[in-house]
Amino acid sequence: MKVDLTVLAIPAYFAAMGAEVAWQRAHPVEPGTRAGDYQTADTLASLAMGVGSLVAPYVAKKALDPVTPGRGRYARALLTVGAAAAVLTTVGDVVRRRVREGALPDPQTVPAHVREVQEELAGLRQAPAVPRGERTSRPTLEKVHGGLAVAAVAGAGLTVSTLWAARTGASRFFRRSPFDLGAGTAAWAAAILGWDFIYYWNHRFSHESRWMWAVHVAHHSSERYNLSTALRQPVAESITVAVPYGLLAALGVRPYLIEQARGLNLIYQFWIHTEAIRSIGPLERVLNSPSHHRVHHGSNRRYLDRNHGSILIIWDKLFGTFEPESEPVVYGLTKNIESYNPVVIGTHELVDIARDVSGADTWHDRVSYLLRGPGWAYARHEAVGVA
């Protein structure tokens, strides 16, 4: 029987949150001046995301197995629909480009009602830049064209992510590995250290690739910072790709130990989401700490994309992403979502990516909106006049 350490630790999570509340009451401050204080709606949202993260893998398996290449009965249909949508999107791109470059006849030689259709097809009726949430007048054919682009990108993304998950599982790698480290101290050490190392890179990529950020952003969406924030976990990890932890199995680490390393890693990360502990002294040279992780959750410019480590902070120091806590931390996102709705928290960046892909004019931009960093998307919005 498999034992999930993170589930067994749930009573300890709530006990620790109770202790944190007690500490806050013993150290009162002016209301609204300490980001670590609990706020009901925010805490409930974090708890809901935590529950969702436990349920999501089972729901995702049921939903994604049927479209997984080599396994699901609808995998070929998904690939066919995605490819067809990509072809139609490309045809639309060509037509719009030709019209914009002057392929339309002289306006005075074409009836007005025909010009309207031609302009709509070309997407020439562009309103001045307005906030994206206020856009309501895109031509119908342009909406269809954008929808096809989203279908093509989503189809490709689902195909890649499900295939990647199916081919990089720990059990699959372990069966093919000539190594077996056993279940002793060395094997446990390899599992924990190896998971921590791979986690650093996956966490870093989750900030540097918008596809991965769209899933991870849920964890950074709170403008508060307390132990409940640790439970605000992503629910859509099954639809992205990452460096596979199954690589450890290829080196001889048994899948069971890899799963236990995952649990210990997540449990460690829980306690560092607090303002009650300011420092752990000399241990901070090697270990991740509340101070280091507060930096990671900061939206301050100097803190962005720093301190990605889990148990160990040495990876950040080795690979140039370490930043000490040197100024008050402003928690949350550079553009906060102003919502406690778990559905919004879990999906808002995916919705934004779909909107960007729908409105893009080229495949370069569509792919870039998905794979490049969030910062590139913001810069591109400014360049094309989208608020």
C-alpha positions in Angstrom: 0.0 0.0 0.0 1.4 3.4 -1.0 1.6 6.0 1.8 1.5 9.6 0.8 3.5 11.5 3.4 1.9 14.8 2.5 -1.5 13.4 3.3 -0.3 11.9 6.6 1.1 15.4 7.5 -2.2 17.2 7.2 -3.0 17.2 10.9 0.5 18.7 11.5 -0.2 21.4 8.9 -3.3 22.6 10.8 -1.6 22.3 14.2 1.3 24.5 12.9 -1.2 27.0 11.5 -2.8 27.2 14.9 0.5 27.8 16.5 1.3 30.6 14.0 -2.0 32.3 14.7 -1.2 32.0 18.4 2.2 33.6 17.8 0.6 36.4 15.8 -1.9 37.2 18.7 1.0 37.2 21.1 2.8 39.7 18.9 0.1 42.1 17.7 0.6 44.8 15.1 -1.6 47.5 13.6 -4.3 45.8 11.5 -3.4 45.5 7.9 0.3 46.1 8.5 1.6 42.5 8.6 1.2 40.4 5.5 1.6 37.2 7.5 -1.7 37.7 9.3 -4.5 35.4 8.3 -7.4 36.7 6.3 -10.5 34.5 6.0 -11.1 34.7 2.3 -7.5 34.3 1.5 -7.0 31.3 3.8 -10.1 29.6 2.5 -8.9 30.1 -1.1 -5.5 28.5 -0.1 -7.1 25.6 1.6 -9.4 25.0 -1.4 -6.4 25.0 -3.7 -4.7 22.5 -1.4 -7.7 20.1 -1.5 -7.8 20.6 -5.3 -4.2 19.7 -5.7 -4.9 16.3 -3.9 -7.9 15.6 -6.1 -6.5 16.9 -9.4 -4.1 14.0 -10.3 -7.0 11.5 -10.2 -9.3 13.7 -12.2 -6.5 14.5 -14.7 -5.7 10.8 -15.1 -9.3 10.0 -16.0 -9.5 13.0 -18.4 -6.1 12.7 -20.1 -5.6 8.9 -20.4 -8.0 8.8 -23.3 -6.0 11.3 -25.3 -2.5 10.0 -24.4 -0.6 8.9 -27.5 0.0 5.1 -27.5 -2.6 4.6 -24.7 -5.9 6.5 -25.3 -8.5 5.7 -27.9 -8.9 9.4 -28.7 -5.2 10.3 -29.0 -5.2 10.2 -32.8 -8.4 12.3 -33.0 -6.8 15.0 -30.8 -3.7 15.0 -33.0 -5.9 15.2 -36.2 -8.0 18.0 -34.8 -5.0 20.0 -33.7 -3.2 19.5 -37.0 -6.3 20.6 -39.0 -6.7 23.6 -36.8 -3.0 24.5 -37.4 -3.5 24.2 -41.1 -6.6 26.4 -41.1 -4.9 28.9 -38.9 -2.0 29.1 -41.3 -4.3 29.6 -44.2 -6.0 32.4 -42.4 -2.6 34.0 -41.6 -1.7 33.9 -45.3 -5.0 35.4 -46.4 -4.8 38.2 -43.8 -1.2 38.9 -44.8 -2.0 39.2 -48.5 -4.9 41.5 -47.8 -2.8 43.7 -45.6 -0.1 43.9 -48.2 -2.4 45.3 -50.8 -4.2 42.4 -52.4 -7.6 44.1 -52.0 -8.8 45.9 -55.2 -9.2 49.6 -55.1 -12.0 50.4 -52.6 -13.9 52.5 -55.1 -14.3 49.5 -57.5 -15.8 47.2 -54.8 -19.3 47.4 -53.4 -19.5 48.5 -49.8 -21.0 45.3 -48.5 -18.2 43.3 -50.1 -15.5 45.6 -48.7 -16.9 44.9 -45.2 -16.5 41.2 -45.6 -13.0 41.6 -47.0 -11.9 43.9 -44.2 -13.5 41.5 -41.6 -11.5 38.6 -43.1 -8.3 40.6 -43.0 -8.9 41.7 -39.4 -8.4 45.3 -40.5 -11.0 46.8 -38.2 -8.8 47.3 -35.2 -9.9 49.4 -32.4 -7.4 51.6 -30.4 -5.6 49.7 -27.7 -7.8 49.1 -24.7 -7.5 46.8 -21.7 -7.9 43.3 -22.8 -10.9 42.7 -20.5 -12.8 45.4 -22.3 -12.4 44.1 -25.9 -15.9 43.3 -27.2 -15.8 44.1 -30.9 -13.5 41.6 -32.7 -14.9 40.6 -36.1 -16.6 37.2 -36.2 -14.1 35.7 -38.7 -11.2 37.0 -36.6 -12.7 35.3 -33.6 -13.0 32.0 -35.5 -9.4 32.4 -36.7 -8.3 33.0 -33.1 -10.3 30.0 -31.9 -8.6 27.8 -34.4 -5.2 29.0 -33.3 -6.0 28.2 -29.6 -7.3 24.8 -30.6 -4.0 24.1 -32.5 -1.8 25.2 -29.6 -3.9 23.4 -27.0 -4.0 20.2 -29.0 -0.2 20.3 -29.5 0.3 21.1 -25.8 -2.0 18.2 -24.6 -0.3 15.8 -27.0 3.2 16.7 -25.9 2.4 16.8 -22.2 0.5 13.5 -22.1 3.1 11.7 -24.2 5.9 13.1 -22.1 4.3 11.9 -18.9 3.7 8.5 -20.3 7.2 8.1 -21.5 9.1 9.5 -18.5 7.5 7.7 -15.5 9.8 6.3 -12.8 8.5 2.7 -13.2 9.2 2.7 -16.9 12.8 4.0 -16.4 13.5 1.6 -13.5 12.4 -1.4 -15.5 15.0 -0.5 -18.1 17.8 0.5 -15.8 20.7 -1.8 -15.2 21.1 -0.3 -11.7 19.4 -0.8 -8.4 20.6 1.2 -5.4 18.4 -0.8 -3.0 16.6 0.7 0.0 19.5 1.6 2.3 20.9 4.9 3.5 22.7 5.7 0.2 19.5 5.1 -1.8 17.5 7.4 0.4 20.2 10.1 0.2 20.3 9.8 -3.6 16.5 10.0 -3.8 16.2 13.1 -1.5 19.3 14.9 -3.0 18.3 14.0 -6.6 14.7 15.1 -6.1 15.9 18.4 -4.6 18.3 19.0 -7.6 15.7 18.3 -10.2 13.1 20.3 -8.3 15.3 23.4 -8.4 15.4 23.3 -12.2 11.7 22.6 -12.6 10.9 25.4 -10.2 13.2 27.7 -12.0 11.7 26.8 -15.4 8.3 27.4 -13.8 9.3 31.1 -13.6 11.0 31.3 -16.9 8.6 29.5 -19.2 5.0 30.9 -19.4 3.5 27.4 -20.0 4.9 26.2 -16.7 4.3 29.6 -15.0 0.6 29.3 -15.9 0.4 26.3 -13.6 2.8 27.5 -10.9 1.4 31.0 -10.7 -1.4 29.8 -8.4 1.1 29.4 -5.6 2.3 33.0 -5.9 -1.2 34.6 -6.2 -1.7 35.4 -2.5 -0.7 38.8 -1.3 -0.3 37.3 2.2 2.4 35.0 3.5 1.7 32.5 6.2 1.6 28.7 6.5 -1.7 28.5 4.7 0.0 29.9 1.6 2.1 26.8 1.4 -1.1 24.8 0.8 -2.1 27.0 -2.2 -0.8 24.4 -4.7 -1.3 24.2 -8.5 -4.0 21.9 -9.9 -3.0 21.7 -13.5 0.5 20.2 -13.5 -0.7 17.3 -15.7 -1.0 19.6 -18.7 2.6 20.8 -18.8 6.0 19.3 -19.1 9.0 19.2 -16.7 12.3 17.6 -16.2 11.2 14.1 -15.2 11.9 12.9 -11.7 11.9 9.5 -13.3 15.5 10.1 -14.3 16.4 9.1 -10.8 15.0 5.7 -11.5 17.3 5.4 -14.5 20.2 5.8 -12.0 18.8 3.0 -9.8 16.6 4.8 -7.3 13.5 2.8 -6.7 10.2 4.4 -7.6 8.9 4.0 -4.1 11.8 6.0 -2.7 11.3 8.7 -5.4 7.7 9.1 -4.2 8.8 9.3 -0.6 11.5 11.9 -1.5 8.7 14.0 -3.1 6.7 13.9 0.1 9.6 14.9 2.3 10.5 17.7 -0.1 6.9 19.1 0.0 6.7 18.8 3.8 10.0 20.7 4.2 8.6 23.5 2.1 5.6 23.9 4.3 7.3 25.5 7.3 9.3 28.1 5.3 6.1 29.9 4.4 6.0 32.1 7.5 7.0 35.5 8.8 7.2 34.3 12.4 10.7 32.9 11.9 13.1 35.6 10.8 16.3 33.6 10.5 17.8 30.1 11.2 21.3 31.4 11.6 24.3 29.8 10.0 22.1 27.0 8.6 20.9 29.5 6.0 24.2 29.1 4.2 23.1 25.6 3.1 19.3 25.2 3.8 16.3 27.0 2.4 14.7 29.1 5.1 11.7 31.3 5.7 13.9 34.3 4.9 15.1 32.9 1.6 11.6 31.8 0.6 10.0 35.2 1.5 12.3 36.6 -1.2 11.0 34.0 -3.6 7.4 35.1 -3.0 8.3 38.8 -3.4 7.1 40.9 -6.3 9.9 43.4 -5.6 12.0 43.9 -8.8 15.2 42.6 -7.1 13.4 39.6 -5.8 11.8 38.4 -9.0 12.8 34.8 -10.0 15.1 34.2 -7.1 15.7 31.4 -4.6 14.1 28.5 -6.3 15.5 25.8 -4.0 13.4 23.5 -1.9 15.4 21.9 1.0 18.8 23.2 -0.1 19.6 26.8 -1.1 23.0 25.8 -2.5 21.6 25.3 -6.0 20.6 28.9 -6.2 24.1 29.9 -5.1 25.7 27.6 -7.6 23.6 28.7 -10.5 23.3 32.4 -9.9 19.7 32.8 -8.7 20.3 33.5 -5.0 19.2 36.8 -3.4 19.3 37.5 0.4 16.4 39.2 2.1 17.5 42.8 2.3 14.3 44.9 2.0 10.6 44.5 3.0 8.9 41.9 0.8 5.8 42.8 -1.2 4.0 39.6 -1.7 1.9 38.6 -4.7 2.2 39.0 -8.4 3.5 42.0 -10.4 -0.1 42.2 -11.6 -2.4 40.8 -8.9 -5.6 39.0 -9.9 -7.8 40.5 -7.1 -9.8 37.3 -6.6 -10.2 34.6 -4.0 -12.1 32.3 -6.4 -10.1 29.0 -6.7 -11.1 28.6 -10.3 -9.7 32.0 -11.2 -6.6 31.4 -9.1 -5.9 28.1 -10.8 -6.7 29.1 -14.4 -6.3 32.8 -15.0 -2.9 32.6 -16.6 -4.0 29.8 -18.9 -6.9 32.0 -19.9 -4.5 34.8 -20.6 -2.3 32.6 -22.7 -5.4 31.5 -24.8 -6.4 35.1 -25.2 -2.9 36.1 -26.4 -2.6 33.1 -28.8 -6.1 34.0 -30.2 -5.0 37.6 -30.9 -1.6 36.8 -32.3 -0.8 37.3 -36.0 2.1 34.8 -36.4 3.1 31.4 -35.3 6.3 32.9 -33.8 4.2 35.0 -31.5 1.8 32.2 -30.6 4.6 29.8 -29.7 6.4 32.6 -27.8 3.3 33.4 -25.8 3.3 29.8 -24.6 7.0 29.0 -24.2 8.8 32.2 -23.5 8.8 34.0 -20.1 5.9 36.0 -18.7 8.1 39.1 -19.2 8.3 38.6 -22.9 4.5 38.5 -23.1 4.2 41.8 -21.2 6.7 43.4 -23.5 4.9 42.1 -26.6 1.6 43.5 -25.3 3.2 46.9 -25.2 4.7 46.5 -28.7 1.4 45.6 -30.3 -0.7 48.1 -28.3 -2.6 45.7 -26.0 -3.1 46.9 -22.5 
